[in-house]
Amino acid sequence: MTIVKVRSEKYGEGTVDVANWCNPGIFLLDLVDTIGDTWPVYKDDFLKRKR
């Protein structure tokens, strides 16, 4: 498994599986935070940028 580090104002820092991040058919990601807790997050929440 390959992971990518992500950062969000709403969720903080964490990691997600690259295969899920790249798959356009997947809308929910399992975010793993820095202490190892996991929860589902909508991928769009990471892709939206504050302007």
DAPERA-V862469 format. One record per residue. N is the residue number from 1. RES is the residue in one small letter. SS is DSSP state (h for helix, s for strand, l for the rest). PHI is phi in whole degrees, -180 to 180 (none if undefined). PSI is psi in radians with two decimals (none if undefined). Layout:
N,RES,SS,PHI,PSI
N,RES,SS,PHI,PSI
This chain:
1,m,l,none,2.38
2,t,l,-111,2.41
3,i,s,-119,2.75
4,v,s,-125,2.44
5,k,s,-84,2.35
6,v,s,-126,2.72
7,r,s,-139,2.36
8,s,s,-142,2.48
9,e,l,-62,-0.62
10,k,l,-77,-0.66
11,y,l,-112,-0.17
12,g,s,81,-2.73
13,e,s,-94,2.59
14,g,s,-170,-2.97
15,t,s,-133,2.66
16,v,s,-138,2.80
17,d,s,-72,2.24
18,v,h,-61,-0.69
19,a,h,-59,-0.69
20,n,h,-73,-0.66
21,w,h,-62,-0.70
22,c,h,-83,-0.33
23,n,l,-77,2.02
24,p,l,-68,-0.27
25,g,l,-85,-0.10
26,i,l,-103,2.23
27,f,l,-109,-0.38
28,l,s,-110,2.36
29,l,s,-115,2.59
30,d,s,-91,1.81
31,l,s,-82,2.31
32,v,s,-113,2.04
33,d,s,-83,-3.11
34,t,l,-67,-0.35
35,i,l,-101,0.07
36,g,l,99,-0.02
37,d,l,-73,2.55
38,t,s,-125,2.60
39,w,s,-161,2.70
40,p,s,-77,2.44
41,v,s,-137,2.41
42,y,s,-67,2.30
43,k,l,-58,-0.63
44,d,h,-59,-0.48
45,d,h,-63,-0.48
46,f,h,-89,-0.47
47,l,h,-84,-0.34
48,k,l,-77,2.32
49,r,l,-110,2.47
50,k,l,-74,2.25
51,r,l,-113,none
